[in-house]
Amino acid sequence: MGDAAAVLKILQATMEPYSTNDILQKCGKDVGKAKLQKSLDSLVMSGEIAVKAFGKLNVYYIKQDNEENDDESNIRLDIGKLEKSYKDLEENLKQKKNQVTTMEKEIRKLSSLPSMEDLIKEKQILNDSVVELTDEVYKLTARPSDDVQVCMTFV
């Protein structure tokens, strides 16, 4: 792991990002390109350095502590946003359930009322009853002389 230590030392010394060819030049002829690439890959896998790809070019740099913190804070921020969104959705759901309950009560109340057709039939029955009762009242309150006159007019 001597090559990896040398690569890490180069990156730590300047704290600047380097491409594979830049690091190869800094190491000199002691390290071959294949060994250098293996060392870079192992350092990336161990988390000691990070890599960013720009097309075909890979740039290696020392992983900063705040870089991990930024990721963690972004994740925490995202979690906070998701929790708030979840609470908002939960409150919205609760309101919708209350609205549904209210509407169901209203539907039950309205469905227990008679329909328009039933009301029209009932009105007709009541009107017929009023006519019959009115006729009966006239018959009961009519004077006998009036009955005689009515009968005579028909004869």
C-alpha positions in Angstrom: 0.0 0.0 0.0 3.1 2.2 -0.4 1.7 3.6 -3.7 -1.6 4.5 -2.1 0.2 6.3 0.8 2.3 8.2 -1.7 -0.8 9.3 -3.6 -2.6 10.3 -0.4 0.4 12.3 0.6 0.5 14.2 -2.7 -3.2 15.0 -2.4 -2.9 16.1 1.2 0.1 18.2 0.6 -1.6 20.6 -1.8 -5.3 20.0 -1.0 -6.0 20.5 -4.7 -7.9 18.2 -7.1 -5.8 16.3 -9.6 -6.5 14.1 -12.6 -4.8 10.7 -12.9 -2.2 12.1 -15.3 -1.4 15.0 -12.9 -0.8 12.5 -10.0 1.2 10.3 -12.3 3.5 13.3 -13.1 3.8 14.2 -9.4 4.8 10.6 -8.4 7.4 10.4 -11.1 8.5 7.2 -12.8 8.3 5.1 -9.6 4.7 4.2 -10.1 3.1 2.9 -13.3 -0.3 4.1 -14.5 -2.0 0.7 -13.7 -0.7 0.6 -10.2 -1.6 4.3 -9.7 -5.2 3.6 -10.9 -5.5 0.7 -8.5 -4.2 2.9 -5.6 -6.7 5.6 -6.5 -9.5 3.1 -6.7 -8.6 1.7 -3.3 -8.4 5.1 -1.7 -11.8 6.0 -3.1 -13.3 2.8 -1.8 -11.8 3.4 1.6 -13.4 6.8 1.7 -10.1 8.7 2.1 -10.4 10.5 -1.2 -13.3 11.3 -3.5 -13.6 11.3 -7.3 -15.7 13.4 -9.7 -16.1 12.4 -13.3 -16.1 15.1 -16.0 -16.8 13.2 -19.1 -13.9 10.8 -19.5 -11.7 12.7 -17.1 -11.7 11.7 -13.4 -10.6 14.3 -10.8 -9.5 13.0 -7.4 -9.4 15.1 -4.2 -9.2 14.8 -0.5 -12.6 14.2 1.0 -13.5 17.1 3.3 -15.2 16.7 6.6 -17.7 19.4 5.7 -18.6 17.5 2.5 -20.0 14.6 4.6 -21.6 17.1 6.9 -23.2 18.9 4.0 -24.6 15.6 2.8 -25.9 14.8 6.3 -27.4 18.3 6.7 -29.0 18.0 3.3 -30.4 14.6 4.2 -31.7 16.0 7.5 -33.2 19.0 5.7 -34.9 16.6 3.2 -36.2 14.5 6.1 -37.5 17.6 7.8 -39.2 18.7 4.6 -40.7 15.2 4.2 -41.9 15.1 7.8 -43.6 18.5 7.4 -45.1 17.4 4.1 -46.3 14.2 5.8 -47.9 16.2 8.7 -49.6 18.5 6.2 -50.9 15.5 4.2 -52.1 13.9 7.4 -53.9 17.1 8.5 -55.5 17.3 5.0 -56.6 13.7 5.2 -58.2 14.3 8.6 -60.1 17.3 7.2 -61.3 15.3 4.2 -62.4 12.5 6.5 -64.4 15.0 8.6 -66.0 16.4 5.4 -66.9 12.9 4.3 -68.5 12.2 7.7 -70.5 15.4 7.5 -71.7 14.7 4.0 -72.7 11.1 4.9 -74.8 12.4 7.8 -76.4 14.9 5.5 -77.1 12.1 2.9 -78.7 9.9 5.6 -80.8 12.9 6.8 -81.9 13.7 3.2 -82.6 10.1 2.3 -85.0 9.7 5.2 -87.1 12.5 3.8 -89.9 11.7 1.3 -89.2 12.1 -2.4 -90.8 14.8 -4.5 -93.1 12.2 -6.2 -94.3 11.0 -2.8 -95.0 14.6 -1.7 -97.0 15.3 -4.9 -99.1 12.1 -4.3 -99.7 13.1 -0.7 -100.7 16.6 -1.7 -103.2 15.2 -4.2 -104.6 12.8 -1.6 -105.0 15.7 0.9 -106.6 17.9 -1.8 -109.1 15.1 -2.6 -109.8 14.7 1.1 -110.3 18.5 1.5 -112.8 18.4 -1.4 -114.7 15.5 0.1 -114.8 17.0 3.6 -115.9 20.4 2.2 -118.8 18.6 0.4 -119.7 16.8 3.6 -119.6 20.1 5.5 -121.9 21.7 3.0 -124.3 18.7 3.2 -124.4 18.8 7.0 -124.8 22.5 7.3 -127.3 22.8 4.5 -130.9 23.8 5.5 -133.7 21.5 4.5 -135.4 24.2 2.5 -132.2 24.6 0.5 -132.2 20.8 -0.2 -135.7 21.0 -1.5 -134.9 24.0 -3.8 -131.8 22.2 -5.1 -133.9 19.0 -5.8 -136.6 21.1 -7.5 -134.2 22.8 -9.8 -133.0 19.4 -11.1 -136.5 18.1 -11.8 
